[in-house]
């Protein structure tokens, strides 16, 4: 992948992180308003989602530092990581039944 495409991918990756940060802030606000038992569940899920988002930030640093040879392997791992994050969000959404959820942010930072 040439440098221009790598930079564009990294920019999309950063934008996805920002989308997820905003989504998690919304979850945090919902958890604060929820009944006690649901609040506990949502806070636990929020913690897991934040860890996954921290993983995304670390993956971005790896992408930025990757050599041409290692780029595709790291990118493949990043795509799996986004899938894991989406699955965790979907699970959280199911636990928060009855509350409005905006669509899962982004589908693929690669295009």
N, C-alpha and C positions, 0 to 999 in steps of 0.2 A: 504494500500500500504506500503510495507516495506521500510526501510530507503534507501536502495540501489536504488530502483526504484524512490523514491522521489528525491534523489540527481541527478539521470540521467535526470529526467524531468526538474528539475531546471536548469541544465546545458544546455539542449536544449532550454529552455525558454530564458536564457541569450544570446545564439547564435542567436535566432530569433530577439531579441532586437537589437543586433549588425547589423544584416542584414537590419532591417528596418531603423536604423540610417544611414547606407550607402545609402539606397534607397532614403531617404529624402534629403540627401546631393546632390544626383543627381537631384532631383526635384528642389532644391534651385538653382542649377547651371542653369538648363533649364529655370527657371523663370527669372533669370537675363538676359538671352539671348533673351527672347521672346519679341514680340511686346507689347506695353504698356497695351492694354486691356487684352490680355491673361496673361501677367505678373501679373496684379492685381488679376485675378481669381486664378492663380496658387499660388500666395503668400497667399491668403485667405485659399485655400485648404491645403497648407503646414502647416499653423498655426493649422488647425483642426487636421491634421495628427500628428503633434508634441504633441498636447494635448493627443491624444490617446496613443502615445508612452510613454508619462509621466505616463499615467494610467497603462501601461504595467509594467513600472518600479516599481510602487507602488504595483501592483499585485504580482510581484516577491518577494518583501519584505514580503507581506502577506503569500506567499507560504513558504518562508524560516522560518517564525515564527509560522506557523500553527501547531496546535496539530493534532494528528492522527484523532480525531473526526471531525475536521473542514477542513481537507485537501481536501476531495473530493468536498465539496461545493465550496471552493476557486478555485479548479482546474476547475470545471464546469464553474464558472464565467470567468476564464481566457480564456477558449476555446471560450466563447461567445465574449469576448473582442477581440480576434484575428480575429474572423469572422467580427466584426464591423470594425476593422482596414482594413481588406481586401476589404470590401465593399466601404469604404471611398477612398481607393486607386483606385479601379476600377472607381469610379465616377470621381476622379481627372484625371485619364487616358483618360476618354471620353472627358473631357473638354480640354485636350491638344491634341486633334485629330491631326493626321499627324506626331506626334513625336514618335520616337521609344521608346517603353517601354519594359524593361526586364520583365520576368514573375514575378508574385507576389511571394515574398520570402516565403519559407516554406509553408507547407500545414497544419501541425499539430505538435506541439512540443511534443505531447504525443506518437507519433509513426507513 
